[in-house]
Amino acid sequence: MRETTVLDALDRAIIDGLQGDFPIAERPYAEAAHKLGTTEEVLIARLQNMLEVRILTRFGPMFQIERMGGAFVLAAMCVPGTDWDRVLGIVNALPEVAHNYRRESLRHLQGEPTSDNSADLNMWFVLATETPDGIGVAVAAIEAASGLPVFPFPKLKEYFVEMKLEVLG
Amino acid sequence: MIVADEEIDRRLILATQNGLPLVSRPYHQIGEQLGMGAEEVMARLSNMLERGLIRRIGAVPNHYAIGYTANGMSVWDVPDEGIDELGTRIGGLDFVTHCYHRPRKLPQWPYNLFAMVHGGSRTEVLAKVSEIAALLGGHCRAHDVLFSTQILKKTGLRIV
């Protein structure tokens, strides 16, 4: 993955203008290109290129798979540094673990002592299972294998989810 | 053989979750691949959009590559009564990409409102977090920001 990539005005217009509302039509690229002031061929070539260099991770429908009956739950653990690799191996080996991030509290990063408990929840992952029951099974499996508690944070209410971000700078 | 609607939708998801074909008539190509007409592909995708099964169709940028090198999960302890109104206001800020009410885990975790903030640097993220703090005012009893310091796994959410 390139850290910095030079994007020209058309690339930016494509990224900023095409994060949603892609037409469902016979020739959708032609329609979208017209709005962006370019041609179907150029738009397809630009998308192809931005996917290849990983400026775009994907181009297509974003599904909300929960609506198909599956379940997604954010969960976190306090993993001691000395035990990090062992626990990471256990968690990442589960196919139900979709995303996993190391997160550190601001206070922790600023070097304050970690008496505050939230600083200790340092491994955050999303469990994705075909049925809601699968979440509890996965949590129990991680707890049994690691010997550490897993804290599930199911969403009680969603106020907003929109991963549309404009190109910065 | 009669194939249930749900199974057809599942096949459509499988065929498109990695992306749309980059060809002039992508829905026709998907139809050929699945043995159905392009009209049916388009009708089903439109229907899934209406039902919310598809959030949107378009480009998914790599946040790092377009400048968002810092992301902070800001977490807030606000009164449960009134959290919906506060959550809706925080979710309406243009720099918040996800906003949820989640359960507290007392005594370890007093926070019940989660708002994800993206920015070009941690300083920028913190400035945005301050805006949230100002907006919450006296409703906020405690808050924290957890920065992602490492991606440990990223497979994407998909059906198999």
Interface residues (C-beta under 8 A of the other chain):
Chain A: M1 R2 E3 T5 L7 I14 I15 L18 Q19 G20 D21 F22 I24 A25 E26 R27 P28 Y29 A30 E40 I44 L47 Q48 M50 L51 V53 R54 I55 L56 T57 R58 F59 G60 P61 M62 F63 Q64 I65 R67 M68 G70 F72 L74 C78 L88 V91 N92 V97 A98 H99 N100 Y101 R102 R103 E104 S105 L106 R107 L109 D116 N117 S118 A119 D120 L121 M123 W124 F125 V126 A128 E130 F151 F153 P154 K155 L156 K157 E158 Y159 F160 V161 E162 M163 K164 L165 E166 V167 L168 G169
Chain B: D9 R10 I13 T16 Q17 N18 G19 L20 L22 V23 S24 R25 P26 Y27 H28 A38 M42 L45 S46 M48 L49 R51 G52 L53 I54 R55 R56 I57 G58 A59 V60 P61 N62 H63 Y64 A65 I66 G67 Y68 G72 M73 V75 I83 D84 G87 T88 I90 G91 G92 V96 T97 H98 C99 Y100 H101 R102 P103 K105 P107 Q108 W109 P110 Y111 F114 H118 G120 L126 D144 V145 L146 F147 S148 T149 Q150 I151 L152 K153 K154 T155 G156 L157 R158 I159
